[in-house]
Amino acid sequence: MTAVTTGWPRLEDIAGDILGILDRATVIGCLSHKDADADSLGSALGFAASMRAMGREVRVLVPSPLPRMLEYLPGFDTISEDPVGVDVLFTFDCATVARFGDKQDLIRDVATVVNVDHHVSNEAFGTINLIDPKASATGQVVYRLLTTIGAPITADVATNLYAALFTDTGGFRHENTTEEALRLGADLVAAGTNPGWVALKSYKSRSVPQIKLEGLAVGRLRTELDGRLVWSEITQAMLEEAGADMMESEGVIDQLQSIDTMEIAILFKESSPDLTKVSVRSRDPYDATAVCRPFGGGGHRRAAGAELGEPLAEFEPQVLEVARGLLRSQR
């Protein structure tokens, strides 16, 4: 594993190298992370659309399972399962090689990897690492890269990057909503994005099973330490009762973190009898990554995650004990 670093090269210092890589490429691969969100997949699709507008051959690659909740993103139908011929690989919004799931061998097999991200915990696995932890979303880093190398920002590019920015800032509600992020949103609207449509697809297009699943999860909500710790779970039995799949659990953590007393919110997901995933959200002064790091996870200060090859009943108390210790230590 490559050591984590914060001494990232500046875009202006490596843009020429990236342009040279693109000029020499035969087939450009654009890879999102496993369980892709709109920032990862929107960045990949947006970059791919810009490259195609320049006449380049591109393949967008996504680890299983395919995130059908993001079918609204322009170019979703171009996602490929075939990496044959890819000689340059761009990765988006992924800090660790393991997070590429069944596509992680590509990082080793493709000679040139350009790692584009905004996680401070990035492992620097790329030939070139374009990492900006100050960016509100990886889509923001992609926009800067495209404009710096003179690549086109078409309406499809703009829509993908706007979806990336909009969702990673929680609809411009999270603490990472900066002046620069808002200005970029306006620029992307000017370039052809329909912001109302993106908002509709991102937050107001949930299925009936998704709403039922959310209700079941809220019904299992637990609070501790005067409401500072909030947690719930999603089991396979709950998925069956709601007629939902795990992809439809994405909005549940938002409900947990909306509680006024919450300082750490945790959602446990029973992906299988021997695989549990956890999503963590936090408020000042707590760091969500501090809950996930002991289990090999990571992310952002306000949003992090981890997964472990253990049953829910075994993983859940371990994570809760870390969260309790964190809350007790700082009060």
Buried (B, 14 or more C-beta within 10 A) or exposed (E): EEEBEEEBEEBEEBBEBBBEBBEEBEBBBBBBBBBBBBBBBBBBBBBBBBBBBEEBEBBBBBBEBBBEBBEBBBBBEBBBEEBEEBBBBBBBBBBBBBBBBEBBEBBEEBEBBBBBBBBBBBBBBBBBBBBBBEBBBBBBBBBBBBEBBEBBBBBBBBBBBBBBBBBBBBBBEBEBBBEEBBEBBEBBBEBBBBBEEBBEBBBEEBEEBBEBBBEBBEEEBEBBBEEBBBBBBBBBEBBEEBEBBBBBBBBBBBBBBEBEEBBBBBBBBBBEEEBBBBBBBBBEEBBBBBBBBEBEBBBBBBBBBBBBEBBBEEBBEBBBEBBBEBBEEEE
